[in-house]
């Protein structure tokens, strides 16, 4: 009997892990697809015959002028290097660690919400990058220094992978994704023993990111506001309609399985 119970426990655990993996794989795949679209941005713009000189940065100047340039009045080498670290490394760590925490806890609900919100942010932002290109502030404002891009040539090469012409400004993905991850950590980690530490770190990184995207000569204030609105929108949809989205996705998978069985 003990051996049978142990075997059943292993089988049950294996089924739970398989169920957990299958629950968020469709959303991870969707996010990967969007990354692919980002890499193909220039090809898509050419296919749609978008004018390569099209740019709406002038409207940003009309809205907020050169207000963002005042942040660089406090510029120091230390502040620039630490801001670049937060922008490149801190941002990535926040997203990856949020995902890993939920995965480690085998929290299916939070994994689904994170995946849905993450994908929504990219899907909503992408059409703006194609149809509403806005140059970075350091490329538009004469008094704005390109602090991030002048640190090292490899940084520019890395950034251009997802932003080939440095005009994917509105809305800010850094603002949207960091705030979305923070909202999930703050509201969905009641069962985690180190919640206070996790929340404090997430809040600190998110606030720092909002500063760095402006200070480094990348985003407009309007971009940041757009990213914040996008974060709250995607968070609301993911947390409010998760069951409907998961159920709809499950029906599609079920139909595909039946189709394969018939074949």
Sine and cosine of phi, psi and omega as CSV:
sin_phi,cos_phi,sin_psi,cos_psi,sin_omega,cos_omega
0.00,0.00,-0.72,0.70,0.01,-1.00
-0.85,0.52,-0.62,0.78,0.00,-1.00
-0.91,0.41,-0.65,0.76,0.02,-1.00
-0.90,0.44,-0.67,0.75,0.00,-1.00
-0.90,0.43,-0.65,0.76,0.01,-1.00
-0.91,0.42,-0.65,0.76,0.01,-1.00
-0.90,0.43,-0.69,0.72,0.02,-1.00
-0.89,0.45,-0.61,0.79,0.01,-1.00
-0.90,0.43,-0.64,0.76,0.02,-1.00
-0.92,0.40,-0.67,0.74,0.01,-1.00
-0.89,0.45,-0.69,0.73,0.01,-1.00
-0.89,0.45,-0.68,0.73,0.02,-1.00
-0.89,0.45,-0.64,0.76,0.03,-1.00
-0.90,0.44,-0.65,0.76,0.02,-1.00
-0.91,0.42,-0.63,0.77,0.01,-1.00
-0.90,0.43,-0.66,0.75,0.01,-1.00
-0.91,0.40,-0.65,0.76,0.03,-1.00
-0.90,0.45,-0.65,0.76,0.01,-1.00
-0.91,0.42,-0.64,0.77,0.01,-1.00
-0.90,0.44,-0.71,0.71,-0.01,-1.00
-0.89,0.45,-0.73,0.69,-0.06,-1.00
-0.92,0.38,-0.36,0.93,-0.06,-1.00
-0.96,0.29,-0.50,0.87,-0.04,-1.00
-0.90,-0.44,-0.08,1.00,0.04,-1.00
-0.85,0.52,-0.69,0.72,0.02,-1.00
-0.84,0.54,-0.59,0.81,-0.02,-1.00
-0.98,0.22,-0.59,0.81,0.08,-1.00
-0.90,0.44,-0.62,0.78,0.04,-1.00
-0.90,0.43,-0.66,0.75,0.01,-1.00
-0.89,0.45,-0.67,0.74,0.02,-1.00
-0.90,0.44,-0.65,0.76,0.04,-1.00
-0.89,0.45,-0.63,0.78,0.04,-1.00
-0.87,0.49,-0.66,0.75,0.01,-1.00
-0.92,0.40,-0.63,0.78,0.08,-1.00
-0.85,0.53,-0.65,0.76,0.04,-1.00
-0.89,0.46,-0.63,0.78,0.04,-1.00
-0.90,0.43,-0.59,0.80,0.03,-1.00
-0.89,0.46,-0.63,0.77,0.01,-1.00
-0.93,0.37,-0.47,0.88,-0.02,-1.00
-0.99,-0.11,0.27,0.96,-0.11,-0.99
-0.84,0.55,-0.74,0.67,-0.03,-1.00
-0.89,0.45,-0.61,0.79,0.02,-1.00
-0.91,0.42,-0.65,0.76,0.00,-1.00
-0.92,0.38,-0.65,0.76,0.03,-1.00
-0.89,0.45,-0.63,0.77,0.03,-1.00
-0.92,0.38,-0.64,0.77,0.01,-1.00
-0.90,0.44,-0.63,0.78,0.01,-1.00
-0.99,0.12,-0.02,1.00,0.01,-1.00
0.86,0.52,0.69,0.73,0.06,-1.00
-0.97,0.25,0.72,-0.69,0.02,-1.00
-0.88,0.47,0.87,-0.49,-0.05,-1.00
-0.90,0.44,-0.32,0.95,0.01,-1.00
-1.00,-0.03,-0.01,1.00,-0.01,-1.00
-0.90,0.44,0.79,-0.61,0.00,-1.00
-0.35,-0.94,0.62,-0.78,-0.07,-1.00
-0.91,-0.42,0.35,0.94,0.00,-1.00
-0.87,0.49,-0.50,0.87,-0.01,-1.00
-0.88,0.48,-0.51,0.86,0.03,-1.00
-0.95,0.33,-0.55,0.84,0.06,-1.00
-0.90,0.43,-0.64,0.77,0.04,-1.00
-0.90,0.43,-0.62,0.78,0.02,-1.00
-0.91,0.42,-0.58,0.82,-0.06,-1.00
-0.97,0.23,-0.73,0.68,-0.14,-0.99
-0.82,-0.57,-0.01,1.00,0.02,-1.00
0.89,0.46,-0.68,-0.73,0.00,-1.00
-0.93,-0.36,0.49,0.87,-0.05,-1.00
-0.82,0.57,-0.63,0.77,-0.09,-1.00
-0.91,0.42,-0.37,0.93,-0.03,-1.00
-0.91,0.41,-0.39,0.92,-0.02,-1.00
-0.90,0.44,-0.42,0.91,0.01,-1.00
-0.91,0.42,-0.48,0.88,-0.02,-1.00
-0.99,0.15,0.01,1.00,0.09,-1.00
-0.93,0.36,-0.33,0.94,0.02,-1.00
-0.97,-0.23,0.26,0.97,-0.08,-1.00
-0.89,0.46,0.72,-0.69,0.12,-0.99
-0.64,-0.77,0.40,-0.92,0.03,-1.00
-0.83,0.55,-0.66,0.75,-0.01,-1.00
-0.89,0.46,-0.70,0.71,-0.02,-1.00
-0.91,0.41,-0.60,0.80,0.00,-1.00
-0.92,0.38,-0.72,0.69,0.00,-1.00
-0.91,0.41,-0.67,0.75,0.01,-1.00
-0.93,0.37,-0.58,0.81,0.03,-1.00
-0.92,0.39,-0.65,0.76,0.03,-1.00
-0.90,0.44,-0.62,0.78,0.03,-1.00
-0.89,0.45,-0.69,0.72,0.02,-1.00
-0.90,0.43,-0.68,0.73,-0.04,-1.00
-0.90,0.44,-0.68,0.74,-0.09,-1.00
-1.00,0.00,-0.70,0.72,-0.11,-0.99
-0.99,-0.16,-0.75,0.66,-0.03,-1.00
-0.86,0.51,-0.66,0.75,0.02,-1.00
-0.88,0.48,-0.75,0.66,0.00,-1.00
-0.89,0.45,-0.67,0.74,0.00,-1.00
-0.90,0.44,-0.61,0.79,0.01,-1.00
-0.88,0.48,-0.72,0.69,-0.01,-1.00
-0.93,0.37,-0.72,0.69,-0.04,-1.00
-0.91,0.41,-0.69,0.72,-0.02,-1.00
-0.92,0.39,-0.58,0.82,0.06,-1.00
-0.87,0.49,-0.72,0.69,0.02,-1.00
-0.90,0.44,-0.70,0.72,-0.05,-1.00
-0.92,0.40,-0.58,0.82,0.03,-1.00
-0.89,0.47,-0.74,0.68,0.00,-1.00
-0.92,0.40,-0.61,0.79,0.01,-1.00
-0.92,0.38,-0.67,0.75,0.01,-1.00
-0.89,0.46,-0.62,0.78,0.01,-1.00
-0.99,0.17,-0.06,1.00,-0.04,-1.00
0.82,0.58,0.66,0.75,-0.03,-1.00
-1.00,-0.01,1.00,-0.03,-0.09,-1.00
-0.88,0.48,-0.68,0.74,-0.04,-1.00
-0.88,0.48,-0.75,0.66,-0.04,-1.00
-0.93,0.36,-0.56,0.83,0.06,-1.00
-0.89,0.45,-0.66,0.75,0.03,-1.00
-0.91,0.42,-0.71,0.71,-0.01,-1.00
-0.89,0.45,-0.68,0.74,0.03,-1.00
-0.88,0.47,-0.72,0.69,-0.04,-1.00
-0.91,0.42,-0.66,0.75,0.00,-1.00
-0.91,0.41,-0.75,0.66,-0.03,-1.00
-0.90,0.44,-0.67,0.74,0.01,-1.00
-0.86,0.51,-0.73,0.68,-0.02,-1.00
-0.92,0.38,-0.66,0.75,0.00,-1.00
-0.87,0.50,-0.66,0.75,-0.02,-1.00
-0.86,0.50,-0.72,0.70,0.01,-1.00
-0.92,0.39,-0.68,0.73,-0.04,-1.00
-0.91,0.42,-0.60,0.80,0.00,-1.00
-0.97,0.25,-0.62,0.78,-0.05,-1.00
-0.96,0.28,-0.53,0.85,-0.14,-0.99
-0.84,0.54,-0.73,0.68,0.02,-1.00
-0.86,0.51,-0.53,0.85,0.04,-1.00
-0.90,0.43,-0.64,0.77,-0.01,-1.00
-0.92,0.39,-0.50,0.87,0.01,-1.00
-0.99,0.15,-0.73,0.69,-0.15,-0.99
-0.99,-0.17,-0.28,0.96,-0.07,-1.00
-0.72,-0.70,0.86,0.51,-0.04,-1.00
-0.92,0.38,0.67,-0.74,0.01,-1.00
-0.72,-0.69,0.85,-0.53,0.00,-1.00
-0.91,0.42,0.47,-0.88,0.07,-1.00
-0.89,0.45,0.39,-0.92,-0.08,-1.00
-0.89,0.46,-0.61,0.79,-0.03,-1.00
-0.95,0.33,-0.21,0.98,0.03,-1.00
-1.00,-0.08,-0.23,0.97,-0.09,-1.00
-0.93,-0.37,-0.73,0.68,-0.08,-1.00
-1.00,0.00,0.82,-0.57,-0.06,-1.00
-0.89,0.45,-0.44,0.90,-0.03,-1.00
-0.99,-0.11,0.16,0.99,-0.01,-1.00
-0.97,-0.24,0.88,-0.47,-0.03,-1.00
-1.00,0.08,0.65,-0.76,0.03,-1.00
-0.98,0.19,0.93,0.36,-0.14,-0.99
-0.85,0.52,-0.64,0.77,-0.02,-1.00
-0.95,0.32,-0.71,0.71,-0.15,-0.99
-0.96,0.28,-0.31,0.95,-0.01,-1.00
-1.00,-0.08,-0.02,1.00,0.00,-1.00
-0.94,0.34,-0.70,0.72,-0.03,-1.00
-0.31,-0.95,0.66,-0.75,0.00,-1.00
-0.86,0.51,-0.50,0.87,-0.02,-1.00
-0.92,0.40,-0.47,0.88,0.02,-1.00
-0.92,0.40,-0.70,0.72,0.02,-1.00
-0.88,0.47,-0.67,0.74,0.02,-1.00
-0.88,0.47,-0.66,0.75,0.01,-1.00
-0.91,0.42,-0.70,0.71,-0.03,-1.00
-0.91,0.42,-0.61,0.79,-0.05,-1.00
-0.94,0.33,-0.18,0.98,0.06,-1.00
-0.88,0.47,-0.69,0.73,0.00,-1.00
-0.97,-0.23,-0.20,0.98,0.01,-1.00
-0.67,-0.74,0.97,0.26,-0.16,-0.99
-0.85,0.52,-0.55,0.83,-0.04,-1.00
-0.91,-0.41,0.24,0.97,0.03,-1.00
0.81,0.59,0.71,0.71,0.04,-1.00
-0.71,-0.70,0.34,0.94,0.08,-1.00
-1.00,-0.04,0.92,0.39,-0.12,-0.99
-0.99,-0.11,-0.72,0.69,-0.12,-0.99
-0.96,-0.27,0.81,-0.58,-0.14,0.99
-0.99,0.13,0.26,-0.96,-0.03,-1.00
-0.97,0.24,0.87,-0.50,0.05,-1.00
-0.94,0.35,-0.58,0.81,0.02,-1.00
-0.88,0.47,-0.67,0.74,0.02,-1.00
-0.92,0.40,-0.70,0.72,-0.07,-1.00
-0.93,0.36,-0.76,0.64,-0.09,-1.00
-0.94,0.35,-0.63,0.77,0.00,-1.00
-0.92,0.40,-0.68,0.73,0.00,-1.00
-0.92,0.38,-0.63,0.78,0.05,-1.00
-0.87,0.49,-0.72,0.69,0.01,-1.00
-0.89,0.46,-0.66,0.75,0.02,-1.00
-0.89,0.46,-0.69,0.73,0.00,-1.00
-0.87,0.49,-0.65,0.76,0.02,-1.00
-0.93,0.38,-0.65,0.76,0.01,-1.00
-0.91,0.41,-0.68,0.73,-0.03,-1.00
-0.92,0.39,-0.66,0.75,-0.13,-0.99
-0.99,-0.14,-0.22,0.98,-0.14,-0.99
-0.81,-0.59,0.37,0.93,-0.03,-1.00
-0.83,-0.55,0.60,0.80,-0.03,-1.00
-0.88,0.48,-0.52,0.86,-0.09,-1.00
-1.00,0.04,-0.08,1.00,-0.03,-1.00
-1.00,0.07,0.79,-0.62,-0.08,-1.00
-0.88,0.47,-0.55,0.84,-0.04,-1.00
-0.98,-0.19,0.60,0.80,-0.05,-1.00
-0.82,0.57,-0.71,0.71,-0.06,-1.00
-0.86,0.52,-0.67,0.74,0.01,-1.00
-0.93,0.37,-0.71,0.71,-0.02,-1.00
-0.87,0.49,-0.69,0.72,-0.01,-1.00
-0.91,0.41,-0.71,0.71,-0.02,-1.00
-0.87,0.50,-0.69,0.72,0.00,-1.00
-0.92,0.40,-0.70,0.71,-0.01,-1.00
-0.88,0.47,-0.69,0.72,0.00,-1.00
-0.91,0.42,-0.69,0.73,-0.02,-1.00
-0.89,0.45,-0.71,0.70,-0.01,-1.00
-0.91,0.42,-0.67,0.74,-0.03,-1.00
-0.89,0.45,-0.70,0.71,0.03,-1.00
-0.90,0.44,-0.66,0.75,0.00,-1.00
-0.89,0.45,-0.62,0.79,0.01,-1.00
-0.90,0.44,-0.65,0.76,0.02,-1.00
-0.87,0.49,-0.56,0.83,0.03,-1.00
-0.96,0.28,-0.72,0.69,-0.11,-0.99
-0.91,0.41,-0.58,0.81,-0.03,-1.00
-0.91,0.42,-0.42,0.91,0.05,-1.00
-1.00,0.03,-0.72,0.70,-0.08,-1.00
-0.90,0.43,-0.62,0.78,-0.10,-0.99
-0.97,0.22,-0.04,1.00,0.02,-1.00
1.00,0.10,0.56,0.83,-0.06,-1.00
-0.94,-0.34,-0.86,0.50,-0.14,-0.99
-0.95,-0.32,0.38,-0.93,0.13,-0.99
-1.00,0.02,0.33,-0.94,0.05,-1.00
-0.88,0.48,-0.60,0.80,0.03,-1.00
-0.88,0.47,-0.60,0.80,0.05,-1.00
-0.88,0.48,-0.70,0.71,-0.01,-1.00
-0.90,0.45,-0.69,0.72,0.02,-1.00
-0.89,0.45,-0.68,0.73,0.05,-1.00
-0.87,0.49,-0.65,0.76,0.03,-1.00
-0.90,0.43,-0.64,0.77,0.03,-1.00
-0.89,0.45,-0.70,0.72,0.03,-1.00
-0.89,0.46,-0.64,0.77,0.02,-1.00
-0.91,0.42,-0.62,0.79,0.01,-1.00
-0.89,0.46,-0.74,0.67,0.00,-1.00
-0.91,0.42,-0.61,0.79,0.01,-1.00
-0.90,0.43,-0.75,0.66,-0.02,-1.00
-0.92,0.39,-0.62,0.79,0.03,-1.00
-0.89,0.46,-0.69,0.72,-0.01,-1.00
-0.89,0.45,-0.73,0.69,-0.02,-1.00
-0.90,0.45,-0.70,0.72,-0.06,-1.00
-0.91,0.41,-0.65,0.76,-0.04,-1.00
-0.99,0.13,-0.48,0.87,-0.05,-1.00
-1.00,0.07,-0.60,0.80,-0.12,-0.99
-0.89,-0.46,0.34,0.94,-0.01,-1.00
-0.82,0.58,-0.74,0.67,-0.06,-1.00
-0.89,0.46,-0.63,0.78,0.01,-1.00
-0.92,0.39,-0.67,0.75,-0.01,-1.00
-0.93,0.38,-0.69,0.73,0.02,-1.00
-0.90,0.43,-0.67,0.74,0.02,-1.00
-0.89,0.45,-0.66,0.75,0.03,-1.00
-0.90,0.43,-0.67,0.75,0.03,-1.00
-0.91,0.42,-0.63,0.77,0.01,-1.00
-0.90,0.44,-0.60,0.80,0.02,-1.00
-0.91,0.42,-0.62,0.78,0.03,-1.00
-0.90,0.43,-0.70,0.72,0.02,-1.00
-0.88,0.47,-0.63,0.78,-0.02,-1.00
-0.91,0.41,-0.66,0.75,0.04,-1.00
-0.89,0.45,-0.65,0.76,0.02,-1.00
-0.90,0.44,-0.64,0.77,0.03,-1.00
-0.90,0.43,-0.68,0.73,0.02,-1.00
-0.90,0.44,-0.62,0.79,0.01,-1.00
-0.91,0.43,-0.63,0.78,0.03,-1.00
-0.93,0.38,-0.60,0.80,0.01,-1.00
-0.90,0.43,-0.64,0.77,-0.01,-1.00
-0.91,0.41,-0.61,0.79,0.04,-1.00
-0.91,0.41,0.00,0.00,0.00,0.00
